[in-house]
Amino acid sequence: MRFPVQEHVGSAAHRDALRRRDQAREHQRDMRDALAASTGVQDERAATTRLAEASEQTAAREAWVSWIERGY
């Protein structure tokens, strides 16, 4: 048995997912800038870790948007 296909683009869940994705992208940009500013200083390793975490969060948010848009 298959579930009926539903349109999810424009729904409250979709708008929330887009907002969260955009926030994650902004945070990722901030972490990329922080890493660039810390190159060659003691905080470079921590900045690299924070950028990796932000990148993972962005990928997860983008996947969630895609999941909603496909109507799963």
mmCIF file as Biopython writes it, N, C-alpha, C and O atoms, coordinates in Angstrom:
data_model
#
loop_
_atom_site.group_PDB
_atom_site.id
_atom_site.type_symbol
_atom_site.label_atom_id
_atom_site.label_alt_id
_atom_site.label_comp_id
_atom_site.label_asym_id
_atom_site.label_entity_id
_atom_site.label_seq_id
_atom_site.pdbx_PDB_ins_code
_atom_site.Cartn_x
_atom_site.Cartn_y
_atom_site.Cartn_z
_atom_site.occupancy
_atom_site.B_iso_or_equiv
_atom_site.auth_seq_id
_atom_site.auth_asym_id
_atom_site.pdbx_PDB_model_num
ATOM 1   N N  . MET A ? 1  ? 0.845  -1.176 0.000  1.0 0.0 1  A 1 
ATOM 2   C CA . MET A ? 1  ? 0.000  0.000  0.000  1.0 0.0 1  A 1 
ATOM 3   C C  . MET A ? 1  ? 0.891  1.239  0.000  1.0 0.0 1  A 1 
ATOM 4   O O  . MET A ? 1  ? 1.844  1.329  0.774  1.0 0.0 1  A 1 
ATOM 5   N N  . ARG A ? 2  ? 0.580  2.169  -0.854 1.0 0.0 2  A 1 
ATOM 6   C CA . ARG A ? 2  ? 1.344  3.421  -0.926 1.0 0.0 2  A 1 
ATOM 7   C C  . ARG A ? 2  ? 0.507  4.560  -0.358 1.0 0.0 2  A 1 
ATOM 8   O O  . ARG A ? 2  ? -0.720 4.571  -0.451 1.0 0.0 2  A 1 
ATOM 9   N N  . PHE A ? 3  ? 1.202  5.498  0.222  1.0 0.0 3  A 1 
ATOM 10  C CA . PHE A ? 3  ? 0.530  6.687  0.721  1.0 0.0 3  A 1 
ATOM 11  C C  . PHE A ? 3  ? 0.263  7.637  -0.443 1.0 0.0 3  A 1 
ATOM 12  O O  . PHE A ? 3  ? 1.042  7.674  -1.396 1.0 0.0 3  A 1 
ATOM 13  N N  . PRO A ? 4  ? -0.812 8.397  -0.382 1.0 0.0 4  A 1 
ATOM 14  C CA . PRO A ? 4  ? -1.075 9.348  -1.472 1.0 0.0 4  A 1 
ATOM 15  C C  . PRO A ? 4  ? 0.001  10.436 -1.498 1.0 0.0 4  A 1 
ATOM 16  O O  . PRO A ? 4  ? 0.514  10.843 -0.455 1.0 0.0 4  A 1 
ATOM 17  N N  . VAL A ? 5  ? 0.329  10.890 -2.688 1.0 0.0 5  A 1 
ATOM 18  C CA . VAL A ? 5  ? 1.310  11.954 -2.837 1.0 0.0 5  A 1 
ATOM 19  C C  . VAL A ? 5  ? 0.676  13.261 -2.388 1.0 0.0 5  A 1 
ATOM 20  O O  . VAL A ? 5  ? -0.435 13.601 -2.796 1.0 0.0 5  A 1 
ATOM 21  N N  . GLN A ? 6  ? 1.388  13.978 -1.551 1.0 0.0 6  A 1 
ATOM 22  C CA . GLN A ? 6  ? 0.877  15.245 -1.048 1.0 0.0 6  A 1 
ATOM 23  C C  . GLN A ? 6  ? 1.847  16.357 -1.423 1.0 0.0 6  A 1 
ATOM 24  O O  . GLN A ? 6  ? 3.058  16.144 -1.482 1.0 0.0 6  A 1 
ATOM 25  N N  . GLU A ? 7  ? 1.323  17.505 -1.666 1.0 0.0 7  A 1 
ATOM 26  C CA . GLU A ? 7  ? 2.151  18.671 -1.983 1.0 0.0 7  A 1 
ATOM 27  C C  . GLU A ? 7  ? 2.611  19.298 -0.673 1.0 0.0 7  A 1 
ATOM 28  O O  . GLU A ? 7  ? 1.799  19.745 0.137  1.0 0.0 7  A 1 
ATOM 29  N N  . HIS A ? 8  ? 3.917  19.323 -0.481 1.0 0.0 8  A 1 
ATOM 30  C CA . HIS A ? 8  ? 4.451  19.853 0.771  1.0 0.0 8  A 1 
ATOM 31  C C  . HIS A ? 8  ? 5.162  21.189 0.584  1.0 0.0 8  A 1 
ATOM 32  O O  . HIS A ? 8  ? 5.453  21.882 1.559  1.0 0.0 8  A 1 
ATOM 33  N N  . VAL A ? 9  ? 5.443  21.553 -0.674 1.0 0.0 9  A 1 
ATOM 34  C CA . VAL A ? 9  ? 6.103  22.828 -0.927 1.0 0.0 9  A 1 
ATOM 35  C C  . VAL A ? 9  ? 5.152  23.941 -0.524 1.0 0.0 9  A 1 
ATOM 36  O O  . VAL A ? 9  ? 3.993  23.961 -0.939 1.0 0.0 9  A 1 
ATOM 37  N N  . GLY A ? 10 ? 5.642  24.859 0.278  1.0 0.0 10 A 1 
ATOM 38  C CA . GLY A ? 10 ? 4.819  25.969 0.741  1.0 0.0 10 A 1 
ATOM 39  C C  . GLY A ? 10 ? 4.121  25.707 2.065  1.0 0.0 10 A 1 
ATOM 40  O O  . GLY A ? 10 ? 3.497  26.607 2.627  1.0 0.0 10 A 1 
ATOM 41  N N  . SER A ? 11 ? 4.219  24.490 2.565  1.0 0.0 11 A 1 
ATOM 42  C CA . SER A ? 11 ? 3.587  24.176 3.854  1.0 0.0 11 A 1 
ATOM 43  C C  . SER A ? 11 ? 4.394  24.809 4.988  1.0 0.0 11 A 1 
ATOM 44  O O  . SER A ? 11 ? 5.514  25.276 4.780  1.0 0.0 11 A 1 
ATOM 45  N N  . ALA A ? 12 ? 3.826  24.819 6.159  1.0 0.0 12 A 1 
ATOM 46  C CA . ALA A ? 12 ? 4.523  25.365 7.325  1.0 0.0 12 A 1 
ATOM 47  C C  . ALA A ? 12 ? 5.821  24.596 7.576  1.0 0.0 12 A 1 
ATOM 48  O O  . ALA A ? 12 ? 6.842  25.197 7.912  1.0 0.0 12 A 1 
ATOM 49  N N  . ALA A ? 13 ? 5.788  23.290 7.417  1.0 0.0 13 A 1 
ATOM 50  C CA . ALA A ? 13 ? 6.993  22.481 7.616  1.0 0.0 13 A 1 
ATOM 51  C C  . ALA A ? 13 ? 8.062  22.834 6.587  1.0 0.0 13 A 1 
ATOM 52  O O  . ALA A ? 13 ? 9.248  22.883 6.910  1.0 0.0 13 A 1 
ATOM 53  N N  . HIS A ? 14 ? 7.641  23.079 5.353  1.0 0.0 14 A 1 
ATOM 54  C CA . HIS A ? 14 ? 8.589  23.439 4.303  1.0 0.0 14 A 1 
ATOM 55  C C  . HIS A ? 14 ? 9.203  24.813 4.583  1.0 0.0 14 A 1 
ATOM 56  O O  . HIS A ? 14 ? 10.415 24.988 4.457  1.0 0.0 14 A 1 
ATOM 57  N N  . ARG A ? 15 ? 8.383  25.770 4.956  1.0 0.0 15 A 1 
ATOM 58  C CA . ARG A ? 15 ? 8.897  27.105 5.274  1.0 0.0 15 A 1 
ATOM 59  C C  . ARG A ? 15 ? 9.875  27.050 6.445  1.0 0.0 15 A 1 
ATOM 60  O O  . ARG A ? 15 ? 10.905 27.724 6.427  1.0 0.0 15 A 1 
ATOM 61  N N  . ASP A ? 16 ? 9.557  26.254 7.458  1.0 0.0 16 A 1 
ATOM 62  C CA . ASP A ? 16 ? 10.438 26.109 8.612  1.0 0.0 16 A 1 
ATOM 63  C C  . ASP A ? 16 ? 11.754 25.448 8.203  1.0 0.0 16 A 1 
ATOM 64  O O  . ASP A ? 16 ? 12.823 25.854 8.658  1.0 0.0 16 A 1 
ATOM 65  N N  . ALA A ? 17 ? 11.674 24.439 7.354  1.0 0.0 17 A 1 
ATOM 66  C CA . ALA A ? 17 ? 12.882 23.754 6.884  1.0 0.0 17 A 1 
ATOM 67  C C  . ALA A ? 17 ? 13.763 24.708 6.083  1.0 0.0 17 A 1 
ATOM 68  O O  . ALA A ? 17 ? 14.986 24.685 6.224  1.0 0.0 17 A 1 
ATOM 69  N N  . LEU A ? 18 ? 13.157 25.543 5.248  1.0 0.0 18 A 1 
ATOM 70  C CA . LEU A ? 18 ? 13.924 26.524 4.480  1.0 0.0 18 A 1 
ATOM 71  C C  . LEU A ? 18 ? 14.595 27.537 5.398  1.0 0.0 18 A 1 
ATOM 72  O O  . LEU A ? 18 ? 15.752 27.903 5.192  1.0 0.0 18 A 1 
ATOM 73  N N  . ARG A ? 19 ? 13.865 27.983 6.407  1.0 0.0 19 A 1 
ATOM 74  C CA . ARG A ? 19 ? 14.424 28.948 7.370  1.0 0.0 19 A 1 
ATOM 75  C C  . ARG A ? 19 ? 15.622 28.332 8.090  1.0 0.0 19 A 1 
ATOM 76  O O  . ARG A ? 19 ? 16.669 28.966 8.220  1.0 0.0 19 A 1 
ATOM 77  N N  . ARG A ? 20 ? 15.463 27.101 8.552  1.0 0.0 20 A 1 
ATOM 78  C CA . ARG A ? 20 ? 16.559 26.430 9.259  1.0 0.0 20 A 1 
ATOM 79  C C  . ARG A ? 20 ? 17.752 26.175 8.339  1.0 0.0 20 A 1 
ATOM 80  O O  . ARG A ? 20 ? 18.901 26.294 8.763  1.0 0.0 20 A 1 
ATOM 81  N N  . ARG A ? 21 ? 17.480 25.827 7.086  1.0 0.0 21 A 1 
ATOM 82  C CA . ARG A ? 21 ? 18.566 25.620 6.124  1.0 0.0 21 A 1 
ATOM 83  C C  . ARG A ? 21 ? 19.333 26.916 5.900  1.0 0.0 21 A 1 
ATOM 84  O O  . ARG A ? 21 ? 20.564 26.923 5.869  1.0 0.0 21 A 1 
ATOM 85  N N  . ASP A ? 22 ? 18.602 28.004 5.744  1.0 0.0 22 A 1 
ATOM 86  C CA . ASP A ? 22 ? 19.247 29.296 5.518  1.0 0.0 22 A 1 
ATOM 87  C C  . ASP A ? 22 ? 20.088 29.712 6.727  1.0 0.0 22 A 1 
ATOM 88  O O  . ASP A ? 22 ? 21.179 30.259 6.568  1.0 0.0 22 A 1 
ATOM 89  N N  . GLN A ? 23 ? 19.586 29.454 7.922  1.0 0.0 23 A 1 
ATOM 90  C CA . GLN A ? 23 ? 20.354 29.751 9.128  1.0 0.0 23 A 1 
ATOM 91  C C  . GLN A ? 23 ? 21.629 28.905 9.182  1.0 0.0 23 A 1 
ATOM 92  O O  . GLN A ? 23 ? 22.694 29.398 9.552  1.0 0.0 23 A 1 
ATOM 93  N N  . ALA A ? 24 ? 21.509 27.642 8.813  1.0 0.0 24 A 1 
ATOM 94  C CA . ALA A ? 24 ? 22.681 26.759 8.810  1.0 0.0 24 A 1 
ATOM 95  C C  . ALA A ? 24 ? 23.710 27.233 7.796  1.0 0.0 24 A 1 
ATOM 96  O O  . ALA A ? 24 ? 24.909 27.205 8.070  1.0 0.0 24 A 1 
ATOM 97  N N  . ARG A ? 25 ? 23.252 27.666 6.629  1.0 0.0 25 A 1 
ATOM 98  C CA . ARG A ? 25 ? 24.177 28.177 5.616  1.0 0.0 25 A 1 
ATOM 99  C C  . ARG A ? 25 ? 24.890 29.435 6.110  1.0 0.0 25 A 1 
ATOM 100 O O  . ARG A ? 25 ? 26.090 29.603 5.894  1.0 0.0 25 A 1 
ATOM 101 N N  . GLU A ? 26 ? 24.143 30.313 6.773  1.0 0.0 26 A 1 
ATOM 102 C CA . GLU A ? 26 ? 24.747 31.531 7.306  1.0 0.0 26 A 1 
ATOM 103 C C  . GLU A ? 26 ? 25.787 31.198 8.372  1.0 0.0 26 A 1 
ATOM 104 O O  . GLU A ? 26 ? 26.869 31.785 8.402  1.0 0.0 26 A 1 
ATOM 105 N N  . HIS A ? 27 ? 25.450 30.253 9.241  1.0 0.0 27 A 1 
ATOM 106 C CA . HIS A ? 27 ? 26.393 29.827 10.281 1.0 0.0 27 A 1 
ATOM 107 C C  . HIS A ? 27 ? 27.642 29.211 9.647  1.0 0.0 27 A 1 
ATOM 108 O O  . HIS A ? 27 ? 28.758 29.449 10.108 1.0 0.0 27 A 1 
ATOM 109 N N  . GLN A ? 28 ? 27.453 28.429 8.602  1.0 0.0 28 A 1 
ATOM 110 C CA . GLN A ? 28 ? 28.582 27.818 7.901  1.0 0.0 28 A 1 
ATOM 111 C C  . GLN A ? 28 ? 29.490 28.912 7.310  1.0 0.0 28 A 1 
ATOM 112 O O  . GLN A ? 28 ? 30.714 28.819 7.404  1.0 0.0 28 A 1 
ATOM 113 N N  . ARG A ? 29 ? 28.897 29.928 6.713  1.0 0.0 29 A 1 
ATOM 114 C CA . ARG A ? 29 ? 29.699 31.045 6.183  1.0 0.0 29 A 1 
ATOM 115 C C  . ARG A ? 29 ? 30.481 31.738 7.295  1.0 0.0 29 A 1 
ATOM 116 O O  . ARG A ? 29 ? 31.650 32.086 7.128  1.0 0.0 29 A 1 
ATOM 117 N N  . ASP A ? 30 ? 29.810 31.934 8.439  1.0 0.0 30 A 1 
ATOM 118 C CA . ASP A ? 30 ? 30.485 32.558 9.578  1.0 0.0 30 A 1 
ATOM 119 C C  . ASP A ? 30 ? 31.670 31.716 10.046 1.0 0.0 30 A 1 
ATOM 120 O O  . ASP A ? 30 ? 32.735 32.253 10.353 1.0 0.0 30 A 1 
ATOM 121 N N  . MET A ? 31 ? 31.485 30.404 10.100 1.0 0.0 31 A 1 
ATOM 122 C CA . MET A ? 31 ? 32.559 29.514 10.538 1.0 0.0 31 A 1 
ATOM 123 C C  . MET A ? 31 ? 33.692 29.471 9.512  1.0 0.0 31 A 1 
ATOM 124 O O  . MET A ? 31 ? 34.860 29.351 9.881  1.0 0.0 31 A 1 
ATOM 125 N N  . ARG A ? 32 ? 33.351 29.570 8.231  1.0 0.0 32 A 1 
ATOM 126 C CA . ARG A ? 32 ? 34.376 29.626 7.190  1.0 0.0 32 A 1 
ATOM 127 C C  . ARG A ? 32 ? 35.203 30.907 7.339  1.0 0.0 32 A 1 
ATOM 128 O O  . ARG A ? 32 ? 36.427 30.884 7.204  1.0 0.0 32 A 1 
ATOM 129 N N  . ASP A ? 33 ? 34.520 32.024 7.618  1.0 0.0 33 A 1 
ATOM 130 C CA . ASP A ? 33 ? 35.224 33.289 7.836  1.0 0.0 33 A 1 
ATOM 131 C C  . ASP A ? 33 ? 36.092 33.219 9.086  1.0 0.0 33 A 1 
ATOM 132 O O  . ASP A ? 33 ? 37.213 33.728 9.095  1.0 0.0 33 A 1 
ATOM 133 N N  . ALA A ? 34 ? 35.578 32.589 10.141 1.0 0.0 34 A 1 
ATOM 134 C CA . ALA A ? 34 ? 36.351 32.456 11.377 1.0 0.0 34 A 1 
ATOM 135 C C  . ALA A ? 34 ? 37.605 31.615 11.146 1.0 0.0 34 A 1 
ATOM 136 O O  . ALA A ? 34 ? 38.670 31.917 11.684 1.0 0.0 34 A 1 
ATOM 137 N N  . LEU A ? 35 ? 37.472 30.570 10.352 1.0 0.0 35 A 1 
ATOM 138 C CA . LEU A ? 35 ? 38.642 29.742 10.044 1.0 0.0 35 A 1 
ATOM 139 C C  . LEU A ? 35 ? 39.670 30.542 9.257  1.0 0.0 35 A 1 
ATOM 140 O O  . LEU A ? 35 ? 40.866 30.466 9.538  1.0 0.0 35 A 1 
ATOM 141 N N  . ALA A ? 36 ? 39.215 31.302 8.282  1.0 0.0 36 A 1 
ATOM 142 C CA . ALA A ? 36 ? 40.143 32.118 7.495  1.0 0.0 36 A 1 
ATOM 143 C C  . ALA A ? 36 ? 40.883 33.117 8.382  1.0 0.0 36 A 1 
ATOM 144 O O  . ALA A ? 36 ? 42.065 33.391 8.172  1.0 0.0 36 A 1 
ATOM 145 N N  . ALA A ? 37 ? 40.179 33.656 9.370  1.0 0.0 37 A 1 
ATOM 146 C CA . ALA A ? 37 ? 40.792 34.625 10.277 1.0 0.0 37 A 1 
ATOM 147 C C  . ALA A ? 37 ? 41.751 33.969 11.258 1.0 0.0 37 A 1 
ATOM 148 O O  . ALA A ? 37 ? 42.646 34.634 11.780 1.0 0.0 37 A 1 
ATOM 149 N N  . SER A ? 38 ? 41.583 32.677 11.520 1.0 0.0 38 A 1 
ATOM 150 C CA . SER A ? 38 ? 42.408 32.004 12.523 1.0 0.0 38 A 1 
ATOM 151 C C  . SER A ? 38 ? 43.581 31.237 11.927 1.0 0.0 38 A 1 
ATOM 152 O O  . SER A ? 38 ? 44.345 30.619 12.667 1.0 0.0 38 A 1 
ATOM 153 N N  . THR A ? 39 ? 43.739 31.263 10.622 1.0 0.0 39 A 1 
ATOM 154 C CA . THR A ? 39 ? 44.811 30.522 9.980  1.0 0.0 39 A 1 
ATOM 155 C C  . THR A ? 39 ? 46.164 30.960 10.530 1.0 0.0 39 A 1 
ATOM 156 O O  . THR A ? 39 ? 46.502 32.144 10.538 1.0 0.0 39 A 1 
ATOM 157 N N  . GLY A ? 40 ? 46.917 29.983 10.984 1.0 0.0 40 A 1 
ATOM 158 C CA . GLY A ? 40 ? 48.241 30.251 11.511 1.0 0.0 40 A 1 
ATOM 159 C C  . GLY A ? 40 ? 48.273 30.601 12.984 1.0 0.0 40 A 1 
ATOM 160 O O  . GLY A ? 40 ? 49.345 30.862 13.530 1.0 0.0 40 A 1 
ATOM 161 N N  . VAL A ? 41 ? 47.134 30.612 13.634 1.0 0.0 41 A 1 
ATOM 162 C CA . VAL A ? 41 ? 47.107 30.896 15.072 1.0 0.0 41 A 1 
ATOM 163 C C  . VAL A ? 41 ? 46.666 29.650 15.827 1.0 0.0 41 A 1 
ATOM 164 O O  . VAL A ? 41 ? 46.250 28.655 15.233 1.0 0.0 41 A 1 
ATOM 165 N N  . GLN A ? 42 ? 46.764 29.726 17.122 1.0 0.0 42 A 1 
ATOM 166 C CA . GLN A ? 42 ? 46.488 28.570 17.976 1.0 0.0 42 A 1 
ATOM 167 C C  . GLN A ? 42 ? 45.056 28.048 17.827 1.0 0.0 42 A 1 
ATOM 168 O O  . GLN A ? 42 ? 44.826 26.852 18.009 1.0 0.0 42 A 1 
ATOM 169 N N  . ASP A ? 43 ? 44.105 28.897 17.506 1.0 0.0 43 A 1 
ATOM 170 C CA . ASP A ? 43 ? 42.692 28.515 17.444 1.0 0.0 43 A 1 
ATOM 171 C C  . ASP A ? 43 ? 42.313 27.857 16.116 1.0 0.0 43 A 1 
ATOM 172 O O  . ASP A ? 43 ? 41.141 27.542 15.912 1.0 0.0 43 A 1 
ATOM 173 N N  . GLU A ? 44 ? 43.256 27.643 15.222 1.0 0.0 44 A 1 
ATOM 174 C CA . GLU A ? 44 ? 42.933 27.118 13.893 1.0 0.0 44 A 1 
ATOM 175 C C  . GLU A ? 44 ? 42.276 25.738 13.960 1.0 0.0 44 A 1 
ATOM 176 O O  . GLU A ? 44 ? 41.317 25.479 13.233 1.0 0.0 44 A 1 
ATOM 177 N N  . ARG A ? 45 ? 42.769 24.865 14.807 1.0 0.0 45 A 1 
ATOM 178 C CA . ARG A ? 45 ? 42.195 23.511 14.913 1.0 0.0 45 A 1 
ATOM 179 C C  . ARG A ? 45 ? 40.743 23.567 15.382 1.0 0.0 45 A 1 
ATOM 180 O O  . ARG A ? 45 ? 39.886 22.876 14.832 1.0 0.0 45 A 1 
ATOM 181 N N  . ALA A ? 46 ? 40.466 24.383 16.389 1.0 0.0 46 A 1 
ATOM 182 C CA . ALA A ? 46 ? 39.090 24.509 16.887 1.0 0.0 46 A 1 
ATOM 183 C C  . ALA A ? 46 ? 38.183 25.102 15.806 1.0 0.0 46 A 1 
ATOM 184 O O  . ALA A ? 46 ? 37.035 24.684 15.657 1.0 0.0 46 A 1 
ATOM 185 N N  . ALA A ? 47 ? 38.697 26.070 15.057 1.0 0.0 47 A 1 
ATOM 186 C CA . ALA A ? 47 ? 37.909 26.686 13.993 1.0 0.0 47 A 1 
ATOM 187 C C  . ALA A ? 47 ? 37.617 25.676 12.892 1.0 0.0 47 A 1 
ATOM 188 O O  . ALA A ? 47 ? 36.531 25.687 12.313 1.0 0.0 47 A 1 
ATOM 189 N N  . THR A ? 48 ? 38.569 24.810 12.599 1.0 0.0 48 A 1 
ATOM 190 C CA . THR A ? 48 ? 38.364 23.760 11.597 1.0 0.0 48 A 1 
ATOM 191 C C  . THR A ? 48 ? 37.267 22.802 12.045 1.0 0.0 48 A 1 
ATOM 192 O O  . THR A ? 48 ? 36.426 22.391 11.247 1.0 0.0 48 A 1 
ATOM 193 N N  . THR A ? 49 ? 37.283 22.456 13.310 1.0 0.0 49 A 1 
ATOM 194 C CA . THR A ? 49 ? 36.253 21.570 13.859 1.0 0.0 49 A 1 
ATOM 195 C C  . THR A ? 49 ? 34.880 22.216 13.800 1.0 0.0 49 A 1 
ATOM 196 O O  . THR A ? 49 ? 33.897 21.573 13.431 1.0 0.0 49 A 1 
ATOM 197 N N  . ARG A ? 50 ? 34.817 23.484 14.163 1.0 0.0 50 A 1 
ATOM 198 C CA . ARG A ? 50 ? 33.524 24.195 14.122 1.0 0.0 50 A 1 
ATOM 199 C C  . ARG A ? 50 ? 32.995 24.296 12.694 1.0 0.0 50 A 1 
ATOM 200 O O  . ARG A ? 50 ? 31.789 24.181 12.475 1.0 0.0 50 A 1 
ATOM 201 N N  . LEU A ? 51 ? 33.881 24.511 11.719 1.0 0.0 51 A 1 
ATOM 202 C CA . LEU A ? 51 ? 33.447 24.567 10.321 1.0 0.0 51 A 1 
ATOM 203 C C  . LEU A ? 51 ? 32.939 23.199 9.868  1.0 0.0 51 A 1 
ATOM 204 O O  . LEU A ? 51 ? 31.930 23.120 9.168  1.0 0.0 51 A 1 
ATOM 205 N N  . ALA A ? 52 ? 33.614 22.134 10.252 1.0 0.0 52 A 1 
ATOM 206 C CA . ALA A ? 52 ? 33.161 20.787 9.880  1.0 0.0 52 A 1 
ATOM 207 C C  . ALA A ? 52 ? 31.778 20.508 10.460 1.0 0.0 52 A 1 
ATOM 208 O O  . ALA A ? 52 ? 30.918 19.953 9.775  1.0 0.0 52 A 1 
ATOM 209 N N  . GLU A ? 53 ? 31.562 20.885 11.701 1.0 0.0 53 A 1 
ATOM 210 C CA . GLU A ? 53 ? 30.255 20.688 12.326 1.0 0.0 53 A 1 
ATOM 211 C C  . GLU A ? 53 ? 29.177 21.510 11.620 1.0 0.0 53 A 1 
ATOM 212 O O  . GLU A ? 53 ? 28.069 21.024 11.392 1.0 0.0 53 A 1 
ATOM 213 N N  . ALA A ? 54 ? 29.505 22.748 11.277 1.0 0.0 54 A 1 
ATOM 214 C CA . ALA A ? 54 ? 28.547 23.599 10.569 1.0 0.0 54 A 1 
ATOM 215 C C  . ALA A ? 54 ? 28.233 23.030 9.190  1.0 0.0 54 A 1 
ATOM 216 O O  . ALA A ? 54 ? 27.092 23.102 8.733  1.0 0.0 54 A 1 
ATOM 217 N N  . SER A ? 55 ? 29.234 22.470 8.531  1.0 0.0 55 A 1 
ATOM 218 C CA . SER A ? 55 ? 29.015 21.866 7.213  1.0 0.0 55 A 1 
ATOM 219 C C  . SER A ? 55 ? 28.107 20.652 7.304  1.0 0.0 55 A 1 
ATOM 220 O O  . SER A ? 55 ? 27.248 20.449 6.446  1.0 0.0 55 A 1 
ATOM 221 N N  . GLU A ? 56 ? 28.293 19.846 8.338  1.0 0.0 56 A 1 
ATOM 222 C CA . GLU A ? 56 ? 27.424 18.684 8.541  1.0 0.0 56 A 1 
ATOM 223 C C  . GLU A ? 56 ? 25.992 19.112 8.810  1.0 0.0 56 A 1 
ATOM 224 O O  . GLU A ? 56 ? 25.053 18.506 8.293  1.0 0.0 56 A 1 
ATOM 225 N N  . GLN A ? 57 ? 25.819 20.142 9.608  1.0 0.0 57 A 1 
ATOM 226 C CA . GLN A ? 57 ? 24.478 20.645 9.921  1.0 0.0 57 A 1 
ATOM 227 C C  . GLN A ? 57 ? 23.811 21.195 8.664  1.0 0.0 57 A 1 
ATOM 228 O O  . GLN A ? 57 ? 22.618 20.979 8.449  1.0 0.0 57 A 1 
ATOM 229 N N  . THR A ? 58 ? 24.569 21.898 7.838  1.0 0.0 58 A 1 
ATOM 230 C CA . THR A ? 58 ? 24.026 22.436 6.597  1.0 0.0 58 A 1 
ATOM 231 C C  . THR A ? 58 ? 23.586 21.304 5.673  1.0 0.0 58 A 1 
ATOM 232 O O  . THR A ? 58 ? 22.510 21.367 5.079  1.0 0.0 58 A 1 
ATOM 233 N N  . ALA A ? 59 ? 24.405 20.285 5.556  1.0 0.0 59 A 1 
ATOM 234 C CA . ALA A ? 59 ? 24.049 19.141 4.702  1.0 0.0 59 A 1 
ATOM 235 C C  . ALA A ? 59 ? 22.778 18.470 5.205  1.0 0.0 59 A 1 
ATOM 236 O O  . ALA A ? 59 ? 21.926 18.075 4.409  1.0 0.0 59 A 1 
ATOM 237 N N  . ALA A ? 60 ? 22.648 18.341 6.511  1.0 0.0 60 A 1 
ATOM 238 C CA . ALA A ? 60 ? 21.452 17.725 7.075  1.0 0.0 60 A 1 
ATOM 239 C C  . ALA A ? 60 ? 20.215 18.566 6.804  1.0 0.0 60 A 1 
ATOM 240 O O  . ALA A ? 60 ? 19.159 18.031 6.466  1.0 0.0 60 A 1 
ATOM 241 N N  . ARG A ? 61 ? 20.341 19.884 6.950  1.0 0.0 61 A 1 
ATOM 242 C CA . ARG A ? 61 ? 19.204 20.782 6.697  1.0 0.0 61 A 1 
ATOM 243 C C  . ARG A ? 61 ? 18.810 20.751 5.224  1.0 0.0 61 A 1 
ATOM 244 O O  . ARG A ? 61 ? 17.623 20.765 4.896  1.0 0.0 61 A 1 
ATOM 245 N N  . GLU A ? 62 ? 19.806 20.708 4.332  1.0 0.0 62 A 1 
ATOM 246 C CA . GLU A ? 62 ? 19.506 20.641 2.898  1.0 0.0 62 A 1 
ATOM 247 C C  . GLU A ? 62 ? 18.809 19.329 2.548  1.0 0.0 62 A 1 
ATOM 248 O O  . GLU A ? 62 ? 17.894 19.310 1.724  1.0 0.0 62 A 1 
ATOM 249 N N  . ALA A ? 63 ? 19.235 18.240 3.167  1.0 0.0 63 A 1 
ATOM 250 C CA . ALA A ? 63 ? 18.594 16.946 2.932  1.0 0.0 63 A 1 
ATOM 251 C C  . ALA A ? 63 ? 17.149 16.968 3.431  1.0 0.0 63 A 1 
ATOM 252 O O  . ALA A ? 63 ? 16.264 16.399 2.791  1.0 0.0 63 A 1 
ATOM 253 N N  . TRP A ? 64 ? 16.908 17.614 4.553  1.0 0.0 64 A 1 
ATOM 254 C CA . TRP A ? 64 ? 15.554 17.688 5.101  1.0 0.0 64 A 1 
ATOM 255 C C  . TRP A ? 64 ? 14.635 18.476 4.166  1.0 0.0 64 A 1 
ATOM 256 O O  . TRP A ? 64 ? 13.495 18.073 3.934  1.0 0.0 64 A 1 
ATOM 257 N N  . VAL A ? 65 ? 15.124 19.592 3.629  1.0 0.0 65 A 1 
ATOM 258 C CA . VAL A ? 65 ? 14.330 20.365 2.672  1.0 0.0 65 A 1 
ATOM 259 C C  . VAL A ? 65 ? 13.984 19.491 1.470  1.0 0.0 65 A 1 
ATOM 260 O O  . VAL A ? 65 ? 12.836 19.462 1.025  1.0 0.0 65 A 1 
ATOM 261 N N  . SER A ? 66 ? 14.969 18.791 0.956  1.0 0.0 66 A 1 
ATOM 262 C CA . SER A ? 66 ? 14.745 17.917 -0.199 1.0 0.0 66 A 1 
ATOM 263 C C  . SER A ? 66 ? 13.720 16.838 0.127  1.0 0.0 66 A 1 
ATOM 264 O O  . SER A ? 66 ? 12.858 16.526 -0.695 1.0 0.0 66 A 1 
ATOM 265 N N  . TRP A ? 67 ? 13.810 16.279 1.304  1.0 0.0 67 A 1 
ATOM 266 C CA . TRP A ? 67 ? 12.901 15.227 1.739  1.0 0.0 67 A 1 
ATOM 267 C C  . TRP A ? 67 ? 11.464 15.757 1.763  1.0 0.0 67 A 1 
ATOM 268 O O  . TRP A ? 67 ? 10.543 15.093 1.286  1.0 0.0 67 A 1 
ATOM 269 N N  . ILE A ? 68 ? 11.285 16.945 2.316  1.0 0.0 68 A 1 
ATOM 270 C CA . ILE A ? 68 ? 9.951  17.548 2.382  1.0 0.0 68 A 1 
ATOM 271 C C  . ILE A ? 68 ? 9.440  17.851 0.977  1.0 0.0 68 A 1 
ATOM 272 O O  . ILE A ? 68 ? 8.284  17.570 0.661  1.0 0.0 68 A 1 
ATOM 273 N N  . GLU A ? 69 ? 10.300 18.424 0.134  1.0 0.0 69 A 1 
ATOM 274 C CA . GLU A ? 69 ? 9.870  18.790 -1.219 1.0 0.0 69 A 1 
ATOM 275 C C  . GLU A ? 69 ? 9.471  17.584 -2.048 1.0 0.0 69 A 1 
ATOM 276 O O  . GLU A ? 69 ? 8.638  17.706 -2.946 1.0 0.0 69 A 1 
ATOM 277 N N  . ARG A ? 70 ? 10.038 16.439 -1.772 1.0 0.0 70 A 1 
ATOM 278 C CA . ARG A ? 70 ? 9.689  15.240 -2.503 1.0 0.0 70 A 1 
ATOM 279 C C  . ARG A ? 70 ? 8.428  14.587 -1.960 1.0 0.0 70 A 1 
ATOM 280 O O  . ARG A ? 70 ? 7.890  13.666 -2.575 1.0 0.0 70 A 1 
ATOM 281 N N  . GLY A ? 71 ? 7.956  15.056 -0.812 1.0 0.0 71 A 1 
ATOM 282 C CA . GLY A ? 71 ? 6.694  14.576 -0.268 1.0 0.0 71 A 1 
ATOM 283 C C  . GLY A ? 71 ? 6.773  13.250 0.458  1.0 0.0 71 A 1 
ATOM 284 O O  . GLY A ? 71 ? 5.787  12.515 0.518  1.0 0.0 71 A 1 
ATOM 285 N N  . TYR A ? 72 ? 7.926  12.938 1.009  1.0 0.0 72 A 1 
ATOM 286 C CA . TYR A ? 72 ? 8.045  11.670 1.748  1.0 0.0 72 A 1 
ATOM 287 C C  . TYR A ? 72 ? 7.428  11.793 3.113  1.0 0.0 72 A 1 
ATOM 288 O O  . TYR A ? 72 ? 7.431  10.830 3.880  1.0 0.0 72 A 1 
#
